[in-house]
Amino acid sequence: MTSLLDDLRGRLVVSCQAYPGEPLHGPGHMTAMALSAIAGGAAGIRCEGPDDVRAIRAATTLPVIGLWKVGHEGVYITPTLDHALRVADAGADLVAIDATARPRPDGRTLAETIGALHERGIAVMADVATFAEGLAAADAGADVVSTTLAGYTHERGDAADAPDLELVRALAAALDVPVFAEGRIATPNQLATAFEAGAWSVVVGGAITRPAAITASFVAAIPAHAAAAGVATAGPVGATETSGGLRG
Ligand SMILES: CC(=O)N[C@H](C=O)[C@@H](O)[C@H](O)[C@H](O)COP(=O)(O)O
């Protein structure tokens, strides 16, 4: 465990995830994404679901952080001990679990869940939203605390589209366990600021691995007058293809 964390210290972890229905969903695409991130210098991969974890584990010797999302509401990141065990079985070095103060669907406390994983030699990354949750997760025995859920649990009303670097700073100052900065880190400058704030490691997902969202941000920046000129001469973008440009 110490060596795994040493390998990630001062380095970038890339989160490679695609939802069912998205063109890149599935272990083949996510493995290619992970290998692309590694080629660019990522020191570890965070990935979702036993199938993707197993495929990416087979493709790299670098640290793999696994999780399992169940739904999109409430406690959905590796919500139960059983999910965590299956992610570990698939080959994750570190299992990321929801570590917010919300009740867990299997009725276990966070400490009971972490204790049961530790009994089996499984290391735990605690995904938190707030400072108090970070402290509680470390008390409960988490090996790593990550700011993954900051801004996603309705506790933080302001600037919810930016990373919570103040939370990174506060947790890094208060905790002995490594604190990972994760969530809405969109630029290299924000990554640098997260390390300055004390992050052990920084996890970046969508800004690297969600091409549809990245494309949409460019499309949204097209000035109205340029878009209007295009419509006047050639019709709306994508109008020559079926349903938004997708065939079949
Ligand atoms: C809130 C939640 O469900 N976060 C998930 C956790 O695994 C992923 O959807 C994020 O992509 C990941 O945390 C990285 O964050 P970002 O994509 O913002 O760089």
The ligand as an SDF file (V2000), in Angstrom:
LIG
                    3D

 19 18  0  0  0  0  0  0  0  0999 V2000
  -19.2390   12.9060   -8.8670 C   0  0  0  0  0  0  0  0  0  0  0  0
  -18.8830   11.6240   -9.5450 C   0  0  0  0  0  0  0  0  0  0  0  0
  -19.7440   10.7870   -9.7440 O   0  0  0  0  0  0  0  0  0  0  0  0
  -17.5920   11.4770   -9.8950 N   0  0  0  0  0  0  0  0  0  0  0  0
  -17.1560   10.3030  -10.5900 C   0  0  0  0  0  0  0  0  0  0  0  0
  -16.3200    9.4770   -9.7480 C   0  0  0  0  0  0  0  0  0  0  0  0
  -15.7250    8.5220  -10.0740 O   0  0  0  0  0  0  0  0  0  0  0  0
  -16.6680   10.5560  -12.0050 C   0  0  0  0  0  0  0  0  0  0  0  0
  -17.8310   10.7470  -12.7840 O   0  0  0  0  0  0  0  0  0  0  0  0
  -15.7300   11.7430  -12.2490 C   0  0  0  0  0  0  0  0  0  0  0  0
  -15.4770   11.7930  -13.6420 O   0  0  0  0  0  0  0  0  0  0  0  0
  -14.3980   11.6510  -11.5120 C   0  0  0  0  0  0  0  0  0  0  0  0
  -14.6060   11.8660  -10.1430 O   0  0  0  0  0  0  0  0  0  0  0  0
  -13.3680   12.7020  -11.9870 C   0  0  0  0  0  0  0  0  0  0  0  0
  -13.9110   13.9730  -11.8960 O   0  0  0  0  0  0  0  0  0  0  0  0
  -13.9760   14.9680  -13.1400 P   0  0  0  0  0  0  0  0  0  0  0  0
  -14.5640   14.1910  -14.2980 O   0  0  0  0  0  0  0  0  0  0  0  0
  -14.8440   16.1180  -12.7140 O   0  0  0  0  0  0  0  0  0  0  0  0
  -12.5610   15.4070  -13.4280 O   0  0  0  0  0  0  0  0  0  0  0  0
  1  2  1  0
  2  3  2  0
  2  4  1  0
  4  5  1  0
  5  6  1  0
  5  8  1  0
  6  7  2  0
  8  9  1  0
  8 10  1  0
 10 11  1  0
 10 12  1  0
 12 13  1  0
 12 14  1  0
 14 15  1  0
 15 16  1  0
 16 17  2  0
 16 18  1  0
 16 19  1  0
M  END
$$$$
